[in-house]
Amino acid sequence: QVRLVESGGGLVQPGGSLRLSCAASGTIFSIYTMGWYRQAPGKQRELVATINSDRSTNYADSGKGRFTISRDNAKSTVYLQMNSLNPEDTAVYYCNTLIGGIYYWGQGTQVTVSS
């Protein structure tokens, strides 16, 4: 059974940084595209970034130049480095992957940007 577990969220001041981690189990991690999404209160879940098996990446405009997605296949973990955070980045951040036509999601990790 595929399981995704996020960690690394927390409270950070505007302009600060956080690194989120998502540990995967139950699958051959290295061959699948992994993604980070976020959902702010009262808003729809939105894409943040994705990384393919060849390590090519894609970013939503909101995170370009500030966020970096990466993966460590040996640890079956995908990361999201977030810099220059602002209050608009406050959301629950979710890890995601698509395997065999099924979307798998983690439980989410809360990121709050506030002074």
Backbone hydrogen bonds, N-H to C=O, Kabsch-Sander energy under -0.5 kcal/mol:
donor,donor_aa,acceptor,acceptor_aa,energy
3,R,25,S,-2.4
5,V,23,A,-2.1
7,S,21,S,-2.1
10,G,110,Q,-0.9
12,V,112,T,-2.7
15,G,85,L,-3.8
16,G,13,Q,-2.3
18,L,82,M,-2.2
20,L,80,L,-2.7
21,S,7,S,-2.7
22,C,78,V,-1.9
23,A,5,V,-2.5
24,A,22,C,-0.5
24,A,76,S,-3.2
25,S,3,R,-2.0
29,F,27,T,-1.6
31,I,28,I,-1.4
32,Y,29,F,-1.6
34,M,51,I,-2.5
35,G,96,N,-2.6
36,W,49,A,-3.0
37,Y,94,Y,-2.9
38,R,46,E,-2.4
39,Q,92,V,-2.2
43,K,40,A,-2.3
46,E,38,R,-3.0
48,V,36,W,-2.9
49,A,36,W,-1.7
50,T,58,N,-2.3
51,I,34,M,-2.8
52,N,56,S,-2.8
55,R,52,N,-1.9
58,N,50,T,-2.0
60,A,48,V,-2.5
63,G,60,A,-1.6
64,K,60,A,-1.0
66,R,63,G,-2.2
67,F,63,G,-3.0
68,T,81,Q,-2.4
70,S,79,Y,-1.7
72,D,77,T,-3.0
73,N,71,R,-0.5
75,K,72,D,-0.9
76,S,72,D,-0.6
76,S,73,N,-0.6
77,T,72,D,-1.9
78,V,22,C,-2.2
79,Y,70,S,-2.9
80,L,20,L,-2.1
81,Q,68,T,-3.1
82,M,18,L,-3.3
82,M,80,L,-0.6
83,N,66,R,-1.9
83,N,81,Q,-0.5
84,S,15,G,-0.6
85,L,16,G,-2.3
89,D,86,N,-2.7
90,T,87,P,-1.7
91,A,111,V,-1.9
92,V,39,Q,-2.3
93,Y,91,A,-0.6
93,Y,109,T,-2.9
94,Y,37,Y,-2.9
96,N,35,G,-2.2
97,T,104,Y,-1.7
98,L,33,T,-0.6
99,I,97,T,-0.5
99,I,102,I,-2.7
102,I,99,I,-1.7
104,Y,97,T,-3.0
106,G,95,C,-1.7
109,T,93,Y,-2.0
111,V,91,A,-2.8
112,T,10,G,-2.7
114,S,12,V,-2.1
114,S,112,T,-0.7
